[in-house]
Amino acid sequence: MADPIETVILDLLAPLAPGKSISPEAAARAADPEGWRRTLPKVRAVAVGMAREGRLVITRHGKPADPNQFKGVYRLRLPLEGEGAPEA
């Protein structure tokens, strides 16, 4: 069964145009409106796992970031056609 955070991320991204992204805060707020700040680390962990599998892209400054090494402000989007899983 999929993680509830994973489901929230995918549900938020599904209606967006290709290349459009969401903030991790939006996912955390959707998952837990009252305790969203406590949920942010879980959103990051789930996003990193999904990015490693090639199912999600973590971006910084509009460019794909390495899910194993990114820091700071980031956004989440679905992979564009032709974008595969990151090189190991």
MOPAC internal coordinates of N, CA, C and O (Angstrom, degrees):
PM7 1SCF
backbone

  N    0.0000 0     0.00 0     0.00 0    0    0    0
  C    1.4542 1     0.00 0     0.00 0    1    0    0
  C    1.5299 1   108.69 1     0.00 0    2    1    0
  O    1.2310 1   120.53 1   -39.72 1    3    2    1
  N    1.3251 1   116.58 1   140.28 1    3    2    1
  C    1.4635 1   122.04 1  -177.82 1    5    3    2
  C    1.5282 1   110.53 1   -72.28 1    6    5    3
  O    1.2310 1   121.39 1   -31.56 1    7    6    5
  N    1.3189 1   114.96 1   148.44 1    7    6    5
  C    1.4606 1   121.99 1   175.36 1    9    7    6
  C    1.5283 1   108.22 1   -63.59 1   10    9    7
  O    1.2310 1   119.48 1   -40.24 1   11   10    9
  N    1.3471 1   118.59 1   139.76 1   11   10    9
  C    1.4726 1   120.05 1   178.94 1   13   11   10
  C    1.5282 1   113.17 1   -58.17 1   14   13   11
  O    1.2310 1   119.82 1   145.42 1   15   14   13
  N    1.3138 1   117.96 1   -34.58 1   15   14   13
  C    1.4655 1   121.24 1   178.31 1   17   15   14
  C    1.5296 1   109.67 1   -65.96 1   18   17   15
  O    1.2310 1   120.33 1   139.23 1   19   18   17
  N    1.3197 1   116.98 1   -40.77 1   19   18   17
  C    1.4590 1   121.64 1   178.28 1   21   19   18
  C    1.5326 1   109.78 1   -60.28 1   22   21   19
  O    1.2310 1   120.65 1   136.43 1   23   22   21
  N    1.3115 1   116.36 1   -43.57 1   23   22   21
  C    1.4611 1   121.42 1   178.64 1   25   23   22
  C    1.5216 1   111.16 1   -61.99 1   26   25   23
  O    1.2310 1   120.18 1   136.97 1   27   26   25
  N    1.3329 1   117.27 1   -43.03 1   27   26   25
  C    1.4648 1   121.51 1   178.74 1   29   27   26
  C    1.5243 1   110.39 1   -61.93 1   30   29   27
  O    1.2310 1   120.27 1   133.56 1   31   30   29
  N    1.3223 1   117.09 1   -46.44 1   31   30   29
  C    1.4671 1   120.92 1  -179.71 1   33   31   30
  C    1.5300 1   109.86 1   -58.55 1   34   33   31
  O    1.2310 1   120.27 1   130.94 1   35   34   33
  N    1.3201 1   117.10 1   -49.06 1   35   34   33
  C    1.4568 1   120.65 1  -178.30 1   37   35   34
  C    1.5276 1   111.80 1   -65.84 1   38   37   35
  O    1.2310 1   120.24 1   142.39 1   39   38   37
  N    1.3324 1   117.14 1   -37.61 1   39   38   37
  C    1.4671 1   120.68 1   178.08 1   41   39   38
  C    1.5255 1   111.25 1   -64.65 1   42   41   39
  O    1.2310 1   119.90 1   142.51 1   43   42   41
  N    1.3262 1   117.81 1   -37.49 1   43   42   41
  C    1.4611 1   120.95 1   178.82 1   45   43   42
  C    1.5290 1   111.91 1   -72.01 1   46   45   43
  O    1.2310 1   120.36 1   145.45 1   47   46   45
  N    1.3196 1   116.93 1   -34.55 1   47   46   45
  C    1.4608 1   121.00 1  -177.83 1   49   47   46
  C    1.5298 1   113.22 1   -81.52 1   50   49   47
  O    1.2310 1   119.78 1   152.43 1   51   50   49
  N    1.3205 1   118.02 1   -27.57 1   51   50   49
  C    1.4658 1   121.89 1  -174.37 1   53   51   50
  C    1.5297 1   114.36 1   -54.09 1   54   53   51
  O    1.2310 1   118.70 1   134.69 1   55   54   53
  N    1.3308 1   120.08 1   -45.31 1   55   54   53
  C    1.4682 1   118.64 1  -177.32 1   57   55   54
  C    1.5330 1   114.89 1   -80.34 1   58   57   55
  O    1.2310 1   119.80 1   173.89 1   59   58   57
  N    1.3218 1   117.98 1    -6.11 1   59   58   57
  C    1.4637 1   120.87 1  -176.72 1   61   59   58
  C    1.5225 1   111.83 1   -79.60 1   62   61   59
  O    1.2310 1   121.25 1   -27.56 1   63   62   61
  N    1.3138 1   115.22 1   152.44 1   63   62   61
  C    1.4672 1   121.02 1   175.85 1   65   63   62
  C    1.5327 1   109.26 1   -66.51 1   66   65   63
  O    1.2310 1   119.98 1   -27.35 1   67   66   65
  N    1.3349 1   117.64 1   152.65 1   67   66   65
  C    1.4654 1   119.87 1   178.17 1   69   67   66
  C    1.5291 1   111.06 1   -54.53 1   70   69   67
  O    1.2310 1   121.24 1   -44.51 1   71   70   69
  N    1.3238 1   115.24 1   135.49 1   71   70   69
  C    1.4630 1   121.45 1   179.44 1   73   71   70
  C    1.5180 1   114.24 1    90.82 1   74   73   71
  O    1.2310 1   120.10 1   166.77 1   75   74   73
  N    1.3255 1   117.42 1   -13.23 1   75   74   73
  C    1.4646 1   120.62 1   178.55 1   77   75   74
  C    1.5213 1   109.50 1   -80.84 1   78   77   75
  O    1.2310 1   120.73 1   -29.06 1   79   78   77
  N    1.3322 1   116.20 1   150.94 1   79   78   77
  C    1.4644 1   120.37 1  -173.45 1   81   79   78
  C    1.5241 1   111.29 1  -129.93 1   82   81   79
  O    1.2310 1   121.74 1   -11.07 1   83   82   81
  N    1.3190 1   114.28 1   168.93 1   83   82   81
  C    1.4622 1   122.11 1   174.73 1   85   83   82
  C    1.5203 1   108.15 1  -123.58 1   86   85   83
  O    1.2310 1   121.07 1   -19.81 1   87   86   85
  N    1.3085 1   115.56 1   160.19 1   87   86   85
  C    1.4588 1   119.79 1   174.75 1   89   87   86
  C    1.5241 1   108.46 1   -87.50 1   90   89   87
  O    1.2310 1   120.22 1   -25.98 1   91   90   89
  N    1.3208 1   117.19 1   154.02 1   91   90   89
  C    1.4639 1   118.88 1   175.48 1   93   91   90
  C    1.5296 1   110.83 1   -62.97 1   94   93   91
  O    1.2310 1   120.56 1   150.73 1   95   94   93
  N    1.3384 1   116.54 1   -29.27 1   95   94   93
  C    1.4552 1   120.28 1   178.10 1   97   95   94
  C    1.5287 1   110.89 1   -62.37 1   98   97   95
  O    1.2310 1   120.03 1   140.65 1   99   98   97
  N    1.3308 1   117.56 1   -39.35 1   99   98   97
  C    1.4658 1   120.81 1   178.81 1  101   99   98
  C    1.5279 1   110.49 1   -61.67 1  102  101   99
  O    1.2310 1   120.49 1   138.68 1  103  102  101
  N    1.3151 1   116.66 1   -41.32 1  103  102  101
  C    1.4645 1   120.52 1   178.44 1  105  103  102
  C    1.5258 1   110.70 1   -66.38 1  106  105  103
  O    1.2310 1   120.61 1   136.74 1  107  106  105
  N    1.3171 1   116.44 1   -43.26 1  107  106  105
  C    1.4710 1   120.21 1   179.90 1  109  107  106
  C    1.5242 1   110.62 1   -63.98 1  110  109  107
  O    1.2310 1   120.01 1   137.57 1  111  110  109
  N    1.3306 1   117.59 1   -42.43 1  111  110  109
  C    1.4629 1   121.43 1   178.88 1  113  111  110
  C    1.5260 1   111.35 1   -64.07 1  114  113  111
  O    1.2310 1   120.31 1   141.12 1  115  114  113
  N    1.3304 1   117.02 1   -38.88 1  115  114  113
  C    1.4595 1   120.53 1   179.08 1  117  115  114
  C    1.5299 1   111.09 1   -68.22 1  118  117  115
  O    1.2310 1   120.54 1   144.23 1  119  118  117
  N    1.3191 1   116.58 1   -35.77 1  119  118  117
  C    1.4667 1   120.93 1  -179.03 1  121  119  118
  C    1.5206 1   112.47 1   -76.03 1  122  121  119
  O    1.2310 1   120.48 1   142.85 1  123  122  121
  N    1.3265 1   116.69 1   -37.15 1  123  122  121
  C    1.4665 1   121.20 1  -175.86 1  125  123  122
  C    1.5273 1   109.24 1  -150.88 1  126  125  123
  O    1.2310 1   119.99 1   -94.89 1  127  126  125
  N    1.3362 1   117.62 1    85.11 1  127  126  125
  C    1.4644 1   120.13 1  -175.61 1  129  127  126
  C    1.5250 1   114.60 1   -56.93 1  130  129  127
  O    1.2310 1   119.66 1   146.14 1  131  130  129
  N    1.3006 1   118.26 1   -33.86 1  131  130  129
  C    1.4639 1   121.48 1  -177.83 1  133  131  130
  C    1.5315 1   112.55 1   -83.77 1  134  133  131
  O    1.2310 1   120.40 1   140.81 1  135  134  133
  N    1.3167 1   116.83 1   -39.19 1  135  134  133
  C    1.4638 1   120.56 1  -175.47 1  137  135  134
  C    1.5164 1   112.54 1  -114.87 1  138  137  135
  O    1.2310 1   120.52 1  -143.87 1  139  138  137
  N    1.3418 1   116.61 1    36.13 1  139  138  137
  C    1.4600 1   119.79 1  -173.45 1  141  139  138
  C    1.5208 1   113.17 1   -61.09 1  142  141  139
  O    1.2310 1   119.81 1   148.81 1  143  142  141
  N    1.3163 1   117.96 1   -31.19 1  143  142  141
  C    1.4766 1   119.48 1  -179.37 1  145  143  142
  C    1.5302 1   111.02 1   -64.64 1  146  145  143
  O    1.2310 1   120.94 1   142.67 1  147  146  145
  N    1.3189 1   115.81 1   -37.33 1  147  146  145
  C    1.4687 1   119.65 1   177.44 1  149  147  146
  C    1.5267 1   111.53 1   -70.69 1  150  149  147
  O    1.2310 1   120.42 1   158.74 1  151  150  149
  N    1.3253 1   116.80 1   -21.26 1  151  150  149
  C    1.4589 1   121.96 1  -177.31 1  153  151  150
  C    1.5267 1   112.39 1   -85.66 1  154  153  151
  O    1.2310 1   119.46 1   161.08 1  155  154  153
  N    1.3283 1   118.63 1   -18.92 1  155  154  153
  C    1.4657 1   121.58 1  -177.19 1  157  155  154
  C    1.5366 1   114.03 1   -54.32 1  158  157  155
  O    1.2310 1   118.77 1   135.58 1  159  158  157
  N    1.3407 1   119.96 1   -44.42 1  159  158  157
  C    1.4728 1   118.07 1   178.06 1  161  159  158
  C    1.5315 1   113.00 1   -61.45 1  162  161  159
  O    1.2310 1   120.37 1   145.24 1  163  162  161
  N    1.3274 1   116.89 1   -34.76 1  163  162  161
  C    1.4687 1   120.96 1   178.22 1  165  163  162
  C    1.5329 1   109.97 1   -67.87 1  166  165  163
  O    1.2310 1   120.45 1   139.45 1  167  166  165
  N    1.3493 1   116.75 1   -40.55 1  167  166  165
  C    1.4664 1   120.52 1   177.28 1  169  167  166
  C    1.5255 1   109.49 1   -59.49 1  170  169  167
  O    1.2310 1   120.47 1   135.10 1  171  170  169
  N    1.3221 1   116.70 1   -44.90 1  171  170  169
  C    1.4701 1   120.49 1   179.94 1  173  171  170
  C    1.5258 1   110.28 1   -61.66 1  174  173  171
  O    1.2310 1   119.97 1   133.86 1  175  174  173
  N    1.3173 1   117.66 1   -46.14 1  175  174  173
  C    1.4658 1   121.18 1  -178.24 1  177  175  174
  C    1.5324 1   111.23 1   -62.39 1  178  177  175
  O    1.2310 1   120.30 1   135.98 1  179  178  177
  N    1.3131 1   117.04 1   -44.02 1  179  178  177
  C    1.4654 1   120.76 1   179.24 1  181  179  178
  C    1.5258 1   109.90 1   -66.16 1  182  181  179
  O    1.2310 1   120.07 1   137.44 1  183  182  181
  N    1.3264 1   117.47 1   -42.56 1  183  182  181
  C    1.4666 1   121.42 1   179.43 1  185  183  182
  C    1.5296 1   111.24 1   -61.38 1  186  185  183
  O    1.2310 1   120.30 1   137.90 1  187  186  185
  N    1.3127 1   117.03 1   -42.10 1  187  186  185
  C    1.4672 1   120.43 1   178.60 1  189  187  186
  C    1.5307 1   109.91 1   -61.96 1  190  189  187
  O    1.2310 1   120.31 1   135.70 1  191  190  189
  N    1.3229 1   117.02 1   -44.30 1  191  190  189
  C    1.4678 1   120.42 1   178.16 1  193  191  190
  C    1.5197 1   111.92 1   -61.33 1  194  193  191
  O    1.2310 1   120.55 1   136.08 1  195  194  193
  N    1.3235 1   116.55 1   -43.92 1  195  194  193
  C    1.4633 1   120.33 1   179.23 1  197  195  194
  C    1.5303 1   110.93 1   -65.96 1  198  197  195
  O    1.2310 1   120.19 1   142.17 1  199  198  197
  N    1.3257 1   117.24 1   -37.83 1  199  198  197
  C    1.4647 1   120.92 1   178.91 1  201  199  198
  C    1.5235 1   110.95 1   -66.77 1  202  201  199
  O    1.2310 1   120.22 1   140.86 1  203  202  201
  N    1.3020 1   117.19 1   -39.14 1  203  202  201
  C    1.4752 1   120.38 1   178.29 1  205  203  202
  C    1.5241 1   110.76 1   -63.51 1  206  205  203
  O    1.2310 1   120.45 1   149.19 1  207  206  205
  N    1.3398 1   116.75 1   -30.81 1  207  206  205
  C    1.4673 1   121.43 1   178.53 1  209  207  206
  C    1.5329 1   111.96 1   -83.11 1  210  209  207
  O    1.2310 1   120.06 1   173.06 1  211  210  209
  N    1.3291 1   117.49 1    -6.94 1  211  210  209
  C    1.4504 1   121.17 1  -179.40 1  213  211  210
  C    1.5214 1   114.15 1    82.85 1  214  213  211
  O    1.2310 1   120.03 1  -166.07 1  215  214  213
  N    1.3223 1   117.56 1    13.93 1  215  214  213
  C    1.4591 1   121.66 1  -177.59 1  217  215  214
  C    1.5202 1   112.75 1   -96.21 1  218  217  215
  O    1.2310 1   120.16 1   173.21 1  219  218  217
  N    1.3180 1   117.31 1    -6.79 1  219  218  217
  C    1.4548 1   122.81 1  -176.90 1  221  219  218
  C    1.5249 1   107.60 1  -151.16 1  222  221  219
  O    1.2310 1   120.46 1   -27.24 1  223  222  221
  N    1.3294 1   116.72 1   152.76 1  223  222  221
  C    1.4602 1   120.92 1   175.80 1  225  223  222
  C    1.5196 1   107.76 1  -119.39 1  226  225  223
  O    1.2310 1   120.87 1   -50.89 1  227  226  225
  N    1.3068 1   115.95 1   129.11 1  227  226  225
  C    1.4674 1   122.11 1   174.13 1  229  227  226
  C    1.5211 1   106.05 1   -95.80 1  230  229  227
  O    1.2310 1   120.73 1   -52.90 1  231  230  229
  N    1.3246 1   116.22 1   127.10 1  231  230  229
  C    1.4606 1   119.31 1  -178.63 1  233  231  230
  C    1.5191 1   111.52 1  -117.20 1  234  233  231
  O    1.2310 1   121.98 1   -30.46 1  235  234  233
  N    1.3284 1   113.81 1   149.54 1  235  234  233
  C    1.4745 1   122.49 1   171.64 1  237  235  234
  C    1.5181 1   105.69 1  -132.10 1  238  237  235
  O    1.2310 1   120.95 1   -51.66 1  239  238  237
  N    1.3042 1   115.79 1   128.34 1  239  238  237
  C    1.4625 1   121.06 1  -178.57 1  241  239  238
  C    1.5238 1   111.41 1    54.89 1  242  241  239
  O    1.2310 1   120.63 1  -145.10 1  243  242  241
  N    1.3437 1   116.40 1    34.90 1  243  242  241
  C    1.4576 1   121.79 1   176.76 1  245  243  242
  C    1.5148 1   116.02 1    79.27 1  246  245  243
  O    1.2310 1   120.32 1  -177.85 1  247  246  245
  N    1.3259 1   117.00 1     2.15 1  247  246  245
  C    1.4628 1   120.75 1  -178.04 1  249  247  246
  C    1.5234 1   109.58 1  -118.20 1  250  249  247
  O    1.2310 1   119.95 1   -33.71 1  251  250  249
  N    1.3363 1   117.70 1   146.29 1  251  250  249
  C    1.4645 1   119.52 1   177.79 1  253  251  250
  C    1.5258 1   111.75 1   -57.20 1  254  253  251
  O    1.2310 1   121.40 1   -42.50 1  255  254  253
  N    1.3239 1   114.92 1   137.50 1  255  254  253
  C    1.4679 1   121.55 1   179.17 1  257  255  254
  C    1.5229 1   109.31 1  -112.50 1  258  257  255
  O    1.2310 1   120.99 1   -27.85 1  259  258  257
  N    1.3035 1   115.72 1   152.15 1  259  258  257
  C    1.4643 1   121.54 1   175.50 1  261  259  258
  C    1.5216 1   108.14 1   -67.93 1  262  261  259
  O    1.2310 1   119.51 1   -61.17 1  263  262  261
  N    1.3350 1   118.54 1   118.83 1  263  262  261
  C    1.4640 1   119.74 1  -178.10 1  265  263  262
  C    1.5286 1   113.70 1   -63.76 1  266  265  263
  O    1.2310 1   120.35 1   163.41 1  267  266  265
  N    1.3124 1   116.93 1   -16.59 1  267  266  265
  C    1.4601 1   120.24 1  -179.23 1  269  267  266
  C    1.5270 1   113.41 1   -89.34 1  270  269  267
  O    1.2310 1   119.85 1   167.40 1  271  270  269
  N    1.3491 1   117.88 1   -12.60 1  271  270  269
  C    1.4607 1   118.95 1  -171.62 1  273  271  270
  C    1.5269 1   115.44 1  -137.27 1  274  273  271
  O    1.2310 1   118.58 1  -175.62 1  275  274  273
  N    1.3176 1   120.31 1     4.38 1  275  274  273
  C    1.4646 1   119.12 1  -174.58 1  277  275  274
  C    1.5247 1   111.24 1   -76.01 1  278  277  275
  O    1.2310 1   121.64 1   -27.47 1  279  278  277
  N    1.3344 1   114.46 1   152.53 1  279  278  277
  C    1.4601 1   121.91 1   177.60 1  281  279  278
  C    1.5180 1   108.13 1  -135.33 1  282  281  279
  O    1.2310 1   120.64 1   -20.37 1  283  282  281
  N    1.3001 1   116.39 1   159.63 1  283  282  281
  C    1.4562 1   121.22 1   172.84 1  285  283  282
  C    1.5071 1   114.23 1    82.00 1  286  285  283
  O    1.2310 1   121.72 1    23.24 1  287  286  285
  N    1.3323 1   114.31 1  -156.76 1  287  286  285
  C    1.4592 1   122.50 1  -176.07 1  289  287  286
  C    1.5260 1   109.25 1   -70.16 1  290  289  287
  O    1.2310 1   120.58 1   -44.20 1  291  290  289
  N    1.3256 1   116.50 1   135.80 1  291  290  289
  C    1.4601 1   121.34 1  -179.17 1  293  291  290
  C    1.5165 1   109.96 1  -144.96 1  294  293  291
  O    1.2310 1   121.22 1   -14.17 1  295  294  293
  N    1.3248 1   115.26 1   165.83 1  295  294  293
  C    1.4560 1   122.38 1   176.64 1  297  295  294
  C    1.5210 1   108.38 1  -133.18 1  298  297  295
  O    1.2310 1   120.97 1   -12.24 1  299  298  297
  N    1.3230 1   115.75 1   167.76 1  299  298  297
  C    1.4545 1   121.87 1  -176.35 1  301  299  298
  C    1.5252 1   109.66 1  -124.60 1  302  301  299
  O    1.2310 1   120.91 1   -43.22 1  303  302  301
  N    1.3281 1   115.86 1   136.78 1  303  302  301
  C    1.4630 1   120.17 1   174.33 1  305  303  302
  C    1.5214 1   109.48 1  -148.18 1  306  305  303
  O    1.2310 1   121.65 1   -15.78 1  307  306  305
  N    1.3274 1   114.44 1   164.22 1  307  306  305
  C    1.4548 1   119.85 1   175.47 1  309  307  306
  C    1.5254 1   109.02 1   -76.96 1  310  309  307
  O    1.2310 1   120.22 1   -27.32 1  311  310  309
  N    1.3243 1   117.18 1   152.68 1  311  310  309
  C    1.4693 1   119.52 1   177.53 1  313  311  310
  C    1.5322 1   110.78 1   -64.28 1  314  313  311
  O    1.2310 1   120.94 1   -36.74 1  315  314  313
  N    1.3099 1   115.80 1   143.26 1  315  314  313
  C    1.4641 1   121.12 1   173.80 1  317  315  314
  C    1.5228 1   108.50 1   -81.30 1  318  317  315
  O    1.2310 1   120.77 1   -19.13 1  319  318  317
  N    1.3178 1   116.13 1   160.87 1  319  318  317
  C    1.4502 1   119.90 1   179.26 1  321  319  318
  C    1.5310 1   109.50 1   -57.67 1  322  321  319
  O    1.2310 1   120.80 1   -49.61 1  323  322  321
  N    1.3183 1   116.08 1   130.39 1  323  322  321
  C    1.4602 1   120.49 1  -179.18 1  325  323  322
  C    1.5196 1   113.67 1    95.56 1  326  325  323
  O    1.2310 1   120.17 1   164.67 1  327  326  325
  N    1.3356 1   117.29 1   -15.33 1  327  326  325
  C    1.4624 1   119.77 1   175.43 1  329  327  326
  C    1.5190 1   108.23 1   -85.13 1  330  329  327
  O    1.2310 1   120.81 1   -58.85 1  331  330  329
  N    1.3077 1   116.05 1   121.15 1  331  330  329
  C    1.4528 1   119.79 1   179.41 1  333  331  330
  C    1.4998 1   111.21 1  -104.31 1  334  333  331
  O    1.2310 1   121.75 1    14.15 1  335  334  333
  N    1.3061 1   114.25 1  -165.85 1  335  334  333
  C    1.4612 1   119.77 1   176.41 1  337  335  334
  C    1.5172 1   109.06 1   -67.18 1  338  337  335
  O    1.2310 1   119.92 1   -30.99 1  339  338  337
  N    1.3384 1   117.75 1   149.01 1  339  338  337
  C    1.4604 1   119.98 1   179.42 1  341  339  338
  C    1.5253 1   111.60 1   -63.29 1  342  341  339
  O    1.2310 1   121.21 1   -28.36 1  343  342  341
  N    1.3019 1   115.30 1   151.64 1  343  342  341
  C    1.4685 1   120.55 1   177.55 1  345  343  342
  C    1.5143 1   109.48 1   -66.25 1  346  345  343
  O    1.2310 1   120.86 1   -41.08 1  347  346  345
  N    1.3179 1   115.96 1   138.92 1  347  346  345
  C    1.4630 1   119.80 1  -178.81 1  349  347  346
  C    1.4976 1   111.01 1   -83.89 1  350  349  347
  O    1.2310 1   120.10 1   180.00 1  351  350  349

